[in-house]
Amino acid sequence: MPFTSFSEYRVEKDKSRTPVWFARGEDCPLMFFAGIWTEWTSVRKVKEGEVTAEFYGFITTEANATVGAIHPKAMPVILTEPDEWEAWLAAPFDEAKVLQRPLPDDVLQVVAEGERLDGG
């Protein structure tokens, strides 16, 4: 899934939540979330009967220090280079699974706090 920035909520002392936006830099270059997609045939609602649905999910990993300062539980698996994109899409699982790791701490930075108004 392509993206240029993403947010995690910081929980404030008054329990309100502020979105904190992360990107590779102020210019918000393109990156990709790693995910999985599958079709699944099942009965989800008795009235509908058997249906085939498409499902997509983002893959997460432990948070690096940058994201972990805001959201310590996890962060998305982020692919930043064309060879990583290709490996995630086409390599055998034993090769691709090594990409399920946090980014180095210096790859992402906080680029905004609060609502994004720049379309990034």
VONU-457586 format. One record per residue (C-alpha): residue in one letter; x negated, y, z negated; residue number from 1. Coordinates in Angstrom, 2 decimals, padded with zeros to 5 digits. Layout:
A, X, Y, Z, NUM
...
END
This chain:
M, 000.00, 000.00, 000.00, 1
P, -001.67, 003.26, 001.06, 2
F, -001.85, 006.19, -001.35, 3
T, -003.86, 009.34, -002.01, 4
S, -003.15, 009.80, -005.74, 5
F, -001.21, 008.08, -008.50, 6
S, -000.06, 008.98, -011.98, 7
E, 000.16, 007.45, -015.40, 8
Y, 002.09, 009.03, -018.25, 9
R, 000.29, 010.47, -021.24, 10
V, 002.45, 010.21, -024.36, 11
E, 002.26, 013.50, -026.23, 12
K, 002.41, 013.96, -030.02, 13
D, 006.10, 014.92, -029.76, 14
K, 006.73, 011.66, -027.81, 15
S, 007.31, 013.53, -024.54, 16
R, 005.51, 012.22, -021.45, 17
T, 003.25, 014.15, -019.09, 18
P, 002.21, 012.66, -015.75, 19
V, -001.56, 012.67, -015.27, 20
W, -002.64, 012.34, -011.62, 21
F, -005.72, 010.38, -010.50, 22
A, -007.53, 010.47, -007.13, 23
R, -011.04, 010.00, -005.73, 24
G, -011.43, 013.77, -005.55, 25
E, -009.56, 017.04, -005.13, 26
D, -009.15, 016.31, -001.39, 27
C, -007.29, 013.07, -002.29, 28
P, -008.82, 010.67, 000.26, 29
L, -006.88, 007.59, 001.30, 30
M, -007.08, 004.44, -000.84, 31
F, -004.95, 001.31, -001.07, 32
F, -003.22, -000.54, -003.90, 33
A, -003.74, -004.29, -003.70, 34
G, -000.51, -006.21, -003.72, 35
I, 001.16, -009.43, -002.72, 36
W, 004.20, -009.98, -000.52, 37
T, 006.39, -013.02, -000.10, 38
E, 009.78, -014.12, 001.12, 39
W, 011.88, -016.09, -001.34, 40
T, 015.09, -017.97, -000.71, 41
S, 017.35, -018.43, -003.70, 42
V, 020.77, -017.72, -005.16, 43
R, 020.47, -014.38, -006.91, 44
K, 024.21, -013.68, -007.16, 45
V, 026.78, -016.46, -007.03, 46
K, 029.13, -014.35, -004.86, 47
E, 026.35, -013.81, -002.28, 48
G, 025.21, -017.40, -002.20, 49
E, 021.77, -018.30, -000.95, 50
V, 019.81, -015.33, 000.43, 51
T, 016.27, -014.76, 001.61, 52
A, 014.70, -011.64, 000.13, 53
E, 011.31, -010.01, 000.56, 54
F, 009.37, -009.20, -002.60, 55
Y, 006.28, -007.05, -003.07, 56
G, 004.27, -006.50, -006.20, 57
F, 001.24, -004.43, -007.11, 58
I, -001.70, -006.22, -008.69, 59
T, -003.13, -004.77, -011.92, 60
T, -006.31, -005.22, -013.89, 61
E, -007.82, -003.88, -017.09, 62
A, -008.12, -000.10, -017.17, 63
N, -011.45, 001.59, -016.57, 64
A, -012.52, 004.41, -018.90, 65
T, -011.00, 007.15, -016.73, 66
V, -007.51, 005.66, -016.47, 67
G, -007.77, 003.98, -019.88, 68
A, -008.04, 007.35, -021.60, 69
I, -004.43, 007.94, -020.53, 70
H, -003.04, 004.43, -020.01, 71
P, -005.20, 001.86, -021.83, 72
K, -003.17, -001.26, -021.01, 73
A, -003.90, -001.62, -017.29, 74
M, -004.50, 000.08, -013.97, 75
P, -003.66, -000.84, -010.39, 76
V, -006.21, -002.78, -008.36, 77
I, -007.50, -000.13, -005.97, 78
L, -009.30, -000.79, -002.71, 79
T, -011.44, 002.11, -001.50, 80
E, -013.48, 000.80, 001.43, 81
P, -012.51, -000.67, 004.83, 82
D, -014.33, -003.94, 004.11, 83
E, -012.27, -004.31, 000.90, 84
W, -009.03, -003.65, 002.80, 85
E, -009.93, -006.29, 005.37, 86
A, -010.98, -008.81, 002.73, 87
W, -007.74, -008.35, 000.77, 88
L, -005.64, -008.88, 003.89, 89
A, -007.58, -011.62, 005.65, 90
A, -010.20, -013.34, 003.49, 91
P, -009.60, -016.66, 001.73, 92
F, -008.29, -016.17, -001.81, 93
D, -011.59, -017.24, -003.40, 94
E, -013.28, -014.28, -001.67, 95
A, -010.47, -011.75, -002.08, 96
K, -009.80, -012.40, -005.77, 97
V, -013.09, -010.73, -006.79, 98
L, -011.45, -007.43, -005.79, 99
Q, -009.09, -007.72, -008.77, 100
R, -011.28, -005.59, -010.98, 101
P, -011.22, -002.07, -012.41, 102
L, -012.98, 000.59, -010.35, 103
P, -016.24, 001.93, -011.77, 104
D, -015.52, 004.72, -014.25, 105
D, -016.83, 007.48, -011.96, 106
V, -014.72, 006.69, -008.86, 107
L, -011.47, 008.31, -010.01, 108
Q, -010.91, 011.68, -011.57, 109
V, -007.95, 013.56, -013.00, 110
V, -006.77, 015.95, -010.28, 111
A, -003.58, 017.31, -011.86, 112
E, -001.36, 017.14, -014.91, 113
G, 002.41, 017.54, -014.83, 114
E, 004.52, 017.50, -011.69, 115
R, 002.56, 017.36, -008.41, 116
L, 003.48, 020.27, -006.18, 117
D, 000.82, 019.86, -003.46, 118
G, 002.21, 016.74, -001.76, 119
G, -001.01, 014.81, -002.63, 120
END
